[in-house]
Amino acid sequence: MNIDAHAHATGPTELYNYFRALAGASGPAARVTVPDISDERMEESLKEHLAEVTAVGTDVQLISPRPWSIPTGDRREAVVLPITQNVNNMIARAVKLHPDRFAGIGAIPQLVTHGTKFCLEELDRCVNDLGFVGIKINPDPGEGSAEVPHMGDEYWYPLYEKMVELDVPGLIHGGPFRFSREPELGYFVEEEAVAAWGILRSPRVFQDFPNLKLVVGHGGGYIPYQAGRGRAFRMNSMQREPDAGWESFDDSMRRLYYDSVLYDGEAMELLIKVVGSDRVLFGTDKPANGSVKDPVTGRALNDVKPLIDQIGWLTAEDKHAIFEGNARKLYSRLKV
């Protein structure tokens, strides 16, 4: 079975018209009605999605809301919370309609004006009411406009504690970026790498939460490419503090997981060499802008399975781990 651990579902356009109206409303008397979306309309919105992933042999996708769907930089609880709840409800509808093809990854209502404790009620609802198997974490909820502590900081600890309690992994994934100087092309991988560096700057997070499960999206950002720099910083720390309980940077890297949302064969091979086949989850981000066809191969760029299959030194066991086994090990609530 091929389990795609990094995918998003969009849903009907009526939902986003509601979101825009909600974001544009003001005053205590403002009322915006949630659209009544039928199963037929939901199916229509999923038809092309399912056709595209079926065509490349994907059996199951772990789907989360589109990263741009929740305006975390808005700072208004009355906007961010209902949008998060309704987009999660949409994901739950998609899973209910296709339980053999989808499992849910929930979004959380992150606000720079609130700590991560604010997210816990919706996290609990996602897991215990909607049946989701994990969550998506935006490492920069300020969208480039406000400083949020790095993900190795205790700011994130209430969220980590709840994740461990519920035994749900978190996919580290950039969100909206309206105040960032970086375009989407660089923003996602940059913020995901910044998040990972924050966690990896010391062994403390995993000393405090040894059972915490985190997946760094888009192949770990640029972490695998700059692993040597990480080793240098860690070795210097170990020399300065020889009795501080430091572990090697490589051991720390292997406490995280990484998905295979990379559209280049050499990048894919480097990721697996650096972190190991037991830390990589098959992921495609399909359908999305990577669905464009490469004129040389005639294949969509986000059809990444052939990139993994062509790595000659991977064993059958390695490939099984990447395509299915690691996802089943990590996502304990996944039942398909």
PyMOL commands that set and color helices and strands:
alter all, ss='L'
color gray80, all
select helices_A, chain A and resi 13-24+39-55+72-74+77-97+116-128+154-166+184-200+204-208+217-220+224-240+249-253+265-275+277-279+289-291+305-309+316-330
alter helices_A, ss='H'
color red, helices_A
select strands_A, chain A and resi 3-9+60-65+102-107+134-137+170-172+214-216+257-259+280-281
alter strands_A, ss='S'
color yellow, strands_A
deselect
rebuild
show_as cartoon
